[in-house]
């Protein structure tokens, strides 16, 4: 294999692998965020995941530039700010809800500042930005609420499917490989947490899940706005993907109480996956159609 290819693979694998190892080591033991020491371990897991993303972004995607000159260069700032806010929220009574909303708004705020440089403040697409912020906040709050009521493995499988599906939509529907790789980082971290949860972990990981959702959401918003997708396909993909996590929360609340255990978790995840499967079906069909033309 070409040494340059190996070098590029190593650049991508090492930072993500190191972050996954740290997250796994912090979270694999049985934990409960009701205990201060375990809350710190989960908080460090959030920061480790953020650090892994930042290193991957810098060495694989695009060197981190301050101040950012392009929309893609704002993602590290969003991840850093959101990780700090979410960690602080874990240690402030009642702060989780506020921290999650603030973190969700950070993605829209960064998009707003980048667009304002091009169009001016008066011509900003306020409705689009507000819709994006609302959908992101809804998904982040939904996974935080769901994860507080479900085992880490169930929440992890749900988020793994969300991030992996979002990654595929970015490539197929929005023709944005780079943003698809960004979403793939979230999928990798979710996979590590699922592996840890299969051992003994019992932590409530709302902060970590919220951060991973934000990464996927920002990637999808940028893929929709700047990617090479055509027609209504990118917007349809964003809307369908945005329904996944809230639908899981709704399924949890609406399913009969007599349905318990693994069967209930599996049904909740299956119901939540329906919009993503529809989106992937449309995206795959349209991609195959384009390739045949």
N, C-alpha and C positions, 0 to 999 in steps of 0.2 A: 504493500500500500504506500502511496505517496507520503513522504514524511510531513509535508505541509498539511495534508488531510488529517494525519494523526495528531498534529499539533493543534489543529482547530477542534478536533474531537476532545482532546484533553482539556482545552480551555473551557469547553462547555461542560464536560463531565466533572472536573475537579471541584469547582465551586458549588455546583448543585449537590454533588456527592458529599462534600464536607458538611454542607448545611443539613442535608438529610440525616447524616450520622449524628450531628449534634441534636437535632430535633428528636430523633429516635432515642438517643441516650437520655435526654431530659424527660421524656414522656412515657417510656415503656413501663416503668414501675407503676403500681397502683397508686393513683393520686386522686385528690379531691380538692377543688379550688376553694373549699371552705377553710382549708388549713393554709396559714400564711406561707409556710415553706413551699408547699406544693403550688400555691398561686405564683410564687416567684419562678418556679420551674416552668410553668406554662408561659409566663411572661417572657422568660428567656427563650423558650421555643418560638414565640412570635418574632422576637428580635433576630434569632438565628435564621428563620425562614426569610425575613426581610434582607438580612445580610447576604444570604445565598443568592437571592434574586439580584441584588445590586452588583455582586461580583459577576454573575452570569451576564447581566446587561452590559457591564463595562467591557468584559473580555470577549463576548460572543456577538452581541447585538450591535452595540454602538458605544464608544467611549463616553463616559458620563461627562457632560459639559455644563458648566455653570457660568452665566445663566443659560438655560436651555434655549436653543434657537429654533427648534422644531417640536412638533407635538410629541413625537416618539421620545424625545429627550426629556420630557416632563415626567415620564413614568417613574424613574428612580426617585424623584422628589415626592411624588404622590405616595409611593410605597414607604419611604422613610417617615414622612409626616404621619401617615396613617398608623404605622407600627408604633410610633411613640405615643400617639393619642390613645390607641387601643390599650396599650400597656398601662398608661396612667389611669385610664378608666377602670381597669381591673382593681385598682387599689383605692378608689374613691367611692364611698357609699352611694349607690344609685348612679354611678358614673358610666356604666356600660352602655346604656341606651344613648346617652348624650354623646359619648365617644364614638359610637358606631355611626351616628348621624353626621357628626363632624367629619369623620374619615370618609364617609360616602360623598359628602359635598366637596371634598378636596379634589377629587377627579374632575368634577364639573368646573371647579374654580380654575384649575390649570388649563383646561380646554378653553375656557372663557378668555384667559389672559393671552393665550397663543393666538386665538382668532381675532382678538381686539387689535393686535399688532397689524393684522392684514386688512381688516374691514373697518376698524374704528368701533368704539363702544356703542354708537347709535345703531349700527347695522348688525349687531350680534343676533344669532338665532336663539333668542331667549326661550322660546317654546321648546326647541330641541334640547337645549342645555338643561332646562328645568325637568323635562321628561326623563332625560338620562340620569340626572341626580335622584329623581324620585324612584326610578326603577332600581338603581343601584342600592339606595337606602333600603328599599323594600326587600331586596334579595339578601342583603347583609343582616337585616333584622330578623328575617325569616330563618336563616341558618343559625343565628345565635339563639333564637327561641327554640328551634327544633333540637339543637344539640344539647340544650339544658335539660331536655326531657327524654333523650335517647342515648344509648351507648355510643361511645366514640366510634366504634366500628360502623354502626349504621349511618351516622353523620358523615363519616369519612367516605364510605362507598357512594353516598349521595353526592358529595362534593367532587369526588373523583370523576364520576360520570358527568357532572356539570362542566368541570374544567376540561376534561378530555373531549366532550362533545363540542364545547365552545371553541377549542383549538381546531377541530375539524371544520367547523362552520367558517372560521376565519380563512382557512385555506380554500375550501370548496366554494363558498358563497361570496366571499369578499376578496378572494385572490390576494391575500396578505399573509405570506409565509412567515414573515418576521413576527407579526402579531400573533399568529398561530403558535409560534414557538414560545412567546411570552406566556400565553395561556397554558402551554405544556409544562412550564415550570410549576405552576399551581397544582397541576395534576400530579406531578412527581412528588411534591411535598405531601399532598393528600394521600398518595399511595404509601408513603413512609409511615404516616400516622395510622393508616389502616393496619399495616403490618405490626406496629407497636401495640395497637389496641387488641390484636388477636392474642397477645400474650397476657397482659394484666392491666392495661391502662384503663382507668375509670374517670379521667379528668373531664371537666366541662371545658371544651376548647372553643367557645364562642369567639374569642378574640382572634385566634389563629384562623378559624374558618372565615371570619369576616374579612381578614386581610387577603386571603386567597381569592375570595369572591371579588373583592375590589380589583385585584390584578386582572382577573378575567374580564370584568366589566369594563375597565378602562381600555383593555386591548380590543374588546368588541366595539366600543364606541369609536375608537380611532380607526379600526378596520372598516367600519361602516362609513366613516366620514372621508377617509383618505385612501382606502383600498381600491382595488380594481374591479370590484363587483359592479354589476349593471342592473338597471331596473329596480324593482321593488324587493328583490331577493335579499340584499343585505339588511334592510329594515325589518323584513319579515323574520329573518334569522334572529336579530336582536330581540324582537318582541317575544318570540316563542321561547328563546333561551331565558328571558327574564321571568317567565312564568314558572320555571322549574322549581325553584326553592320555595316561593310562596305556596305553590301547590302542595309541596310536601307538608308544610305546616297545616294547610287546610285539611289534607287527608288525615293527618294525625288527630285533628280536632273532631272530624266528622265520622271516622270509622267506628263501628260498634265496639263498645268496651269489652265485650266478651271475646273479641279477637285480640289475642295477646302474644307476646314473645316474638320469635323470629318470623313467624308467618305475618304478623302485623307489620313488622319493620319492612319485610320484603314487599308487601302490598303497597305500603306508603311510598317506597322508592319506585316501584313500578308505575304507580299513578303519576308521580312527579316526573318520571322520565318521558311520559307521552309527548309533551310539547317538543322536547329535544329530538325524539325519534322522528316526529313529523318534520321538523326543521332539517334534520339530516337527510331524510328521504327526499324532500324538495331539492336540497342542495346537491345531493348525489345525482339525481335525475338531470338537473340543469347542467351540472358539470359534464356529465356523460354526453349530453346533447351538444354542448359546445365543442367537445373534443371530436365528435363525429362530423361536424360541419366543415 
